[in-house]
Amino acid sequence: MSYLDSFKRSVKSSKSERESTLATRAIALWFINFGADAPEEYADTSELLKTTALTHKSASVRVLALSSLGVANFVAGVDYRDAAQLLQFVETNFLGTQAKTQPVAMIRQALETYGFLMTVVADGDARLAEQLFESAFSAHIKALMAESVEVRVTAAQNFALVHEELSENIERFEFMRQEELLATLEMMKRESSKRHGKKGKSMQKSVIRDVLRTIEEGESPNLKLLFKNHAVYFDDWARILRLHAFRASLGGGLPVQFVENPLLHDIFQVNFDTSSAGMYRAEGRVVVDSNSELAKSRTVTRRKQRDQRGKMLGVSTDEF
């Protein structure tokens, strides 16, 4: 607790931007390691982070404050209603009409935090998630047309997440302006603008291709990462966006946290065998992989959803 108090004092300090930057990042690390049962600490810290994200003179500190706020809410928020309130805060202050006054990094972070917390709301109340995203739909469409590739990609991933999550809970789910969305995404996939570098264009096309596959066919990307020679699969958008958020906070510490932190084990449904002293020499074991019952169940569910959509359209999935 004394660490957290020190971090908060440093965030408030106006003596050094570097001190505020490090302290803001440290708050996220504190919640990842100690905040699972700390709702009171979250309630107090969240007000400081909101104020910092809104008013700090340094744009980089503001970005970090919003990132740490999302992590703290995810870890220590009471339930999905806490996440829903923060989603409204993000939309009101950083998206929509407010985006015009925000630096690009802040808009990208707002979209990332929005998607991260939407994974919580969608798990808790699909109808509430649908209502919240309808409010933020136009802001996400505008973000798809932004100059920054990072902003475009983050917004597109949020569309894929919401479609995937709500399709599992709401029969025949579609966005209220789905044709407009699909037309925009198709245009982005074919875009060959010289404004963006080769790497940026490649990233955009890859992500947009995955997003379209999710919305049109019900397919999710399957990302594999190795942690000390152990493969962990991220086979839906919720897991992928959660990975992005924790990687942003943990940086190079992500592999160690994945192996040793029980919180990440619970969030990502992985289990490393730490009984052997040689664990770091590839003697551990990940129990969630592409052949797990969880992965098989998700595959069967999505296949049924695609078959149902195909029958509605008079198309057999066997044709693909």
C-alpha positions as CSV (number, residue, x, y, z in Angstrom):
1,M,0.0,0.0,0.0
2,S,2.9,2.4,0.7
3,Y,4.1,1.8,-2.8
4,L,0.7,2.8,-4.3
5,D,0.6,5.9,-2.1
6,S,4.0,6.9,-3.3
7,F,3.1,6.4,-6.9
8,K,0.0,8.6,-6.5
9,R,2.0,11.4,-4.9
10,S,4.5,11.2,-7.8
11,V,1.7,11.4,-10.4
12,K,0.4,14.6,-8.7
13,S,3.9,16.1,-8.6
14,S,4.6,18.8,-11.1
15,K,8.4,18.7,-10.6
16,S,9.3,16.2,-13.3
17,E,7.5,14.8,-16.3
18,R,9.6,11.7,-16.1
19,E,8.6,11.1,-12.5
20,S,4.9,11.4,-13.4
21,T,5.4,9.2,-16.4
22,L,7.1,6.4,-14.4
23,A,4.7,6.7,-11.5
24,T,1.6,6.5,-13.8
25,R,3.0,3.3,-15.5
26,A,3.9,1.9,-12.0
27,I,0.2,2.2,-10.9
28,A,-0.8,-0.2,-13.6
29,L,2.0,-2.6,-12.5
30,W,0.8,-2.4,-8.9
31,F,-2.8,-3.4,-9.8
32,I,-1.5,-6.2,-12.0
33,N,0.4,-7.6,-9.1
34,F,-1.6,-6.6,-6.0
35,G,-4.9,-5.3,-7.1
36,A,-7.1,-8.3,-7.6
37,D,-8.8,-7.8,-4.3
38,A,-8.5,-4.0,-4.0
39,P,-11.8,-2.4,-5.1
40,E,-11.4,0.5,-2.5
41,E,-7.9,1.3,-3.8
42,Y,-9.3,1.3,-7.4
43,A,-12.1,3.7,-6.4
44,D,-9.6,6.2,-5.0
45,T,-6.9,5.8,-7.6
46,S,-9.4,6.0,-10.5
47,E,-10.3,9.6,-9.7
48,L,-6.7,10.6,-9.8
49,L,-6.1,8.8,-13.1
50,K,-9.2,10.4,-14.7
51,T,-8.1,13.8,-13.7
52,T,-4.6,13.1,-15.0
53,A,-5.8,11.8,-18.3
54,L,-8.0,15.0,-18.7
55,T,-5.7,17.8,-17.5
56,H,-2.0,16.9,-17.3
57,K,0.1,19.2,-19.3
58,S,2.1,16.2,-20.8
59,A,0.3,14.3,-23.6
60,S,2.4,11.2,-22.9
61,V,1.4,11.2,-19.2
62,R,-2.2,11.6,-20.2
63,V,-2.0,8.6,-22.5
64,L,-0.4,6.5,-19.8
65,A,-3.0,7.6,-17.2
66,L,-5.8,6.4,-19.5
67,S,-4.0,3.1,-20.1
68,S,-3.4,2.5,-16.4
69,L,-7.0,3.5,-15.6
70,G,-8.2,0.7,-18.0
71,V,-5.9,-1.9,-16.4
72,A,-6.9,-0.9,-12.9
73,N,-10.6,-1.1,-13.7
74,F,-10.2,-4.4,-15.4
75,V,-8.4,-5.9,-12.4
76,A,-10.1,-4.2,-9.5
77,G,-13.4,-2.9,-10.7
78,V,-16.4,-4.3,-8.8
79,D,-18.2,-5.7,-11.9
80,Y,-19.1,-5.0,-15.5
81,R,-21.1,-1.9,-14.4
82,D,-17.9,-0.2,-13.3
83,A,-16.4,-1.0,-16.7
84,A,-19.5,0.4,-18.4
85,Q,-19.2,3.7,-16.5
86,L,-15.6,4.0,-17.6
87,L,-16.5,3.3,-21.2
88,Q,-18.9,6.2,-21.1
89,F,-16.1,8.4,-19.6
90,V,-13.8,7.4,-22.5
91,E,-16.4,8.1,-25.1
92,T,-17.5,11.4,-23.7
93,N,-14.0,12.8,-23.2
94,F,-11.8,11.3,-25.9
95,L,-14.0,10.1,-28.8
96,G,-16.7,11.6,-30.9
97,T,-16.6,15.4,-31.1
98,Q,-13.9,15.5,-28.5
99,A,-11.5,13.6,-30.7
100,K,-10.8,16.8,-32.7
101,T,-8.9,18.3,-29.8
102,Q,-7.0,15.2,-28.9
103,P,-3.5,14.1,-30.1
104,V,-3.4,11.0,-32.2
105,A,-1.8,9.0,-29.4
106,M,-4.6,9.8,-27.1
107,I,-7.3,8.8,-29.6
108,R,-5.6,5.5,-30.2
109,Q,-5.3,4.8,-26.5
110,A,-8.9,5.8,-25.9
111,L,-10.0,3.2,-28.6
112,E,-7.7,0.6,-27.1
113,T,-9.0,1.1,-23.6
114,Y,-12.6,1.1,-24.9
115,G,-12.1,-2.3,-26.6
116,F,-10.3,-3.7,-23.5
117,L,-13.1,-2.8,-21.2
118,M,-15.8,-3.8,-23.7
119,T,-14.6,-7.3,-23.2
120,V,-15.8,-7.0,-19.6
121,V,-19.2,-5.4,-20.3
122,A,-20.0,-7.9,-23.1
123,D,-19.3,-10.8,-20.8
124,G,-21.6,-9.3,-18.1
125,D,-24.5,-7.9,-20.1
126,A,-24.7,-8.2,-23.9
127,R,-27.6,-5.8,-24.3
128,L,-25.8,-3.1,-22.3
129,A,-22.7,-3.7,-24.4
130,E,-24.8,-3.3,-27.6
131,Q,-26.4,0.0,-26.3
132,L,-23.0,1.4,-25.3
133,F,-21.4,0.6,-28.7
134,E,-24.4,2.0,-30.6
135,S,-23.5,5.3,-28.9
136,A,-19.9,5.0,-29.9
137,F,-20.5,3.6,-33.4
138,S,-20.1,6.8,-35.3
139,A,-16.9,7.7,-33.5
140,H,-15.5,4.3,-34.5
141,I,-16.5,4.8,-38.1
142,K,-14.7,8.2,-38.1
143,A,-11.6,6.6,-36.6
144,L,-11.5,4.1,-39.5
145,M,-10.9,7.1,-41.8
146,A,-8.2,8.7,-39.6
147,E,-4.8,9.5,-41.0
148,S,-3.1,7.2,-38.5
149,V,-2.9,3.5,-39.3
150,E,-2.7,2.7,-35.6
151,V,-6.0,4.5,-35.0
152,R,-7.7,2.8,-37.9
153,V,-6.5,-0.7,-36.9
154,T,-7.6,-0.2,-33.2
155,A,-11.0,1.0,-34.2
156,A,-11.4,-2.0,-36.7
157,Q,-10.5,-4.5,-34.0
158,N,-13.2,-3.0,-31.7
159,F,-15.8,-3.7,-34.4
160,A,-14.6,-7.3,-34.7
161,L,-14.6,-7.7,-30.9
162,V,-18.1,-6.4,-30.5
163,H,-19.5,-8.4,-33.4
164,E,-17.9,-11.6,-32.1
165,E,-19.1,-11.1,-28.5
166,L,-22.6,-10.0,-29.3
167,S,-23.1,-12.7,-31.9
168,E,-22.6,-15.3,-29.2
169,N,-25.3,-13.8,-27.0
170,I,-27.8,-12.1,-29.4
171,E,-29.4,-14.1,-32.2
172,R,-28.7,-12.8,-35.7
173,F,-26.8,-9.8,-34.4
174,E,-25.8,-7.1,-36.9
175,F,-24.6,-3.5,-36.4
176,M,-27.2,-0.8,-37.0
177,R,-25.2,0.4,-40.0
178,Q,-23.5,-2.8,-41.0
179,E,-23.6,-2.2,-44.8
180,E,-21.8,1.1,-44.3
181,L,-19.3,-0.5,-42.1
182,L,-18.5,-3.4,-44.5
183,A,-18.2,-1.0,-47.4
184,T,-15.7,1.1,-45.4
185,L,-13.7,-2.0,-44.4
186,E,-13.6,-3.3,-48.0
187,M,-12.3,0.1,-49.1
188,M,-9.6,0.0,-46.5
189,K,-8.5,-3.5,-47.5
190,R,-8.0,-2.4,-51.1
191,E,-6.4,1.0,-50.2
192,S,-3.0,1.7,-51.8
193,S,-2.4,5.2,-50.6
194,K,1.2,6.4,-50.7
195,R,0.6,8.4,-47.4
196,H,1.4,5.3,-45.4
197,G,4.6,3.2,-45.4
198,K,4.8,-0.3,-46.6
199,K,4.7,-1.7,-43.1
200,G,1.7,0.4,-42.1
201,K,-0.2,-0.7,-45.3
202,S,0.6,-4.3,-44.7
203,M,-0.5,-4.2,-41.1
204,Q,-3.8,-2.5,-42.0
205,K,-4.6,-5.0,-44.7
206,S,-3.8,-8.0,-42.5
207,V,-6.0,-6.7,-39.6
208,I,-8.9,-5.6,-41.9
209,R,-8.9,-9.0,-43.5
210,D,-9.2,-10.6,-40.1
211,V,-11.9,-8.2,-39.1
212,L,-14.0,-8.8,-42.2
213,R,-13.6,-12.6,-41.8
214,T,-15.1,-12.2,-38.2
215,I,-18.0,-10.0,-39.2
216,E,-18.9,-11.8,-42.5
217,E,-18.0,-15.4,-41.6
218,G,-17.8,-15.7,-37.8
219,E,-14.1,-16.6,-38.0
220,S,-11.6,-15.3,-35.4
221,P,-7.9,-15.0,-35.8
222,N,-5.6,-17.4,-34.0
223,L,-2.5,-15.8,-32.5
224,K,0.2,-17.9,-31.0
225,L,2.9,-16.6,-28.6
226,L,5.8,-18.5,-27.1
227,F,6.6,-17.9,-23.4
228,K,9.8,-19.7,-22.5
229,N,9.1,-22.2,-25.3
230,H,5.5,-22.7,-24.2
231,A,2.8,-21.9,-26.8
232,V,-0.2,-19.9,-25.7
233,Y,-3.0,-19.5,-28.2
234,F,-5.2,-16.4,-28.3
235,D,-8.1,-17.6,-30.4
236,D,-10.7,-14.9,-30.0
237,W,-10.8,-11.1,-30.1
238,A,-11.4,-10.7,-26.4
239,R,-8.2,-12.6,-25.5
240,I,-6.3,-10.7,-28.2
241,L,-7.4,-7.2,-27.0
242,R,-6.7,-8.2,-23.4
243,L,-3.2,-9.3,-24.5
244,H,-2.6,-5.9,-26.2
245,A,-3.6,-4.0,-23.0
246,F,-1.4,-6.1,-20.7
247,R,1.5,-6.1,-23.1
248,A,1.4,-2.3,-23.2
249,S,1.6,-2.1,-19.4
250,L,4.1,-4.9,-18.9
251,G,6.4,-4.5,-21.9
252,G,9.4,-6.9,-21.7
253,G,8.0,-8.2,-18.4
254,L,5.1,-9.9,-20.1
255,P,6.7,-13.4,-20.4
256,V,7.6,-13.6,-16.7
257,Q,4.2,-12.3,-15.6
258,F,2.5,-14.9,-17.8
259,V,4.5,-17.7,-16.2
260,E,4.4,-16.5,-12.6
261,N,1.3,-14.2,-12.0
262,P,-1.9,-16.1,-11.0
263,L,-4.0,-13.2,-12.2
264,L,-2.9,-13.6,-15.8
265,H,-3.4,-17.4,-15.4
266,D,-7.0,-16.7,-14.5
267,I,-7.6,-14.1,-17.2
268,F,-6.1,-16.0,-20.1
269,Q,-7.0,-19.5,-18.8
270,V,-3.5,-20.9,-18.8
271,N,-1.6,-22.9,-16.3
272,F,2.1,-23.3,-16.1
273,D,3.6,-26.2,-14.1
274,T,6.1,-24.4,-11.8
275,S,7.0,-27.4,-9.7
276,S,10.3,-28.0,-11.5
277,A,13.4,-25.8,-10.9
278,G,14.0,-26.2,-14.6
279,M,10.7,-24.6,-15.6
280,Y,12.5,-21.8,-17.6
281,R,14.2,-24.5,-19.6
282,A,11.0,-25.5,-21.2
283,E,9.9,-28.0,-18.6
284,G,6.6,-26.2,-17.9
285,R,3.3,-27.0,-19.5
286,V,0.5,-24.8,-20.9
287,V,-2.8,-26.6,-20.6
288,V,-4.8,-24.2,-22.9
289,D,-3.8,-24.7,-26.6
290,S,-5.4,-25.1,-30.0
291,N,-6.3,-28.7,-29.1
292,S,-7.9,-27.9,-25.8
293,E,-11.6,-28.6,-25.1
294,L,-12.2,-24.9,-24.8
295,A,-10.8,-24.2,-28.2
296,K,-12.7,-27.2,-29.7
297,S,-15.9,-25.9,-28.1
298,R,-15.5,-22.4,-29.6
299,T,-14.8,-23.9,-33.0
300,V,-17.9,-26.0,-32.9
301,T,-20.0,-23.0,-31.8
302,R,-18.7,-20.8,-34.5
303,R,-19.2,-23.4,-37.2
304,K,-22.9,-23.8,-36.1
305,Q,-23.3,-20.0,-36.3
306,R,-21.8,-19.9,-39.8
307,D,-24.1,-22.8,-40.9
308,Q,-27.1,-20.9,-39.5
309,R,-26.2,-17.7,-41.3
310,G,-25.5,-19.7,-44.5
311,K,-29.0,-21.3,-44.4
312,M,-30.6,-17.9,-43.9
313,L,-28.8,-16.6,-47.0
314,G,-29.4,-19.8,-49.0
315,V,-25.7,-20.6,-49.1
316,S,-24.0,-23.8,-48.0
317,T,-20.7,-23.4,-46.0
318,D,-19.5,-26.5,-47.8
319,E,-19.0,-24.3,-50.9
320,F,-16.1,-22.4,-49.3
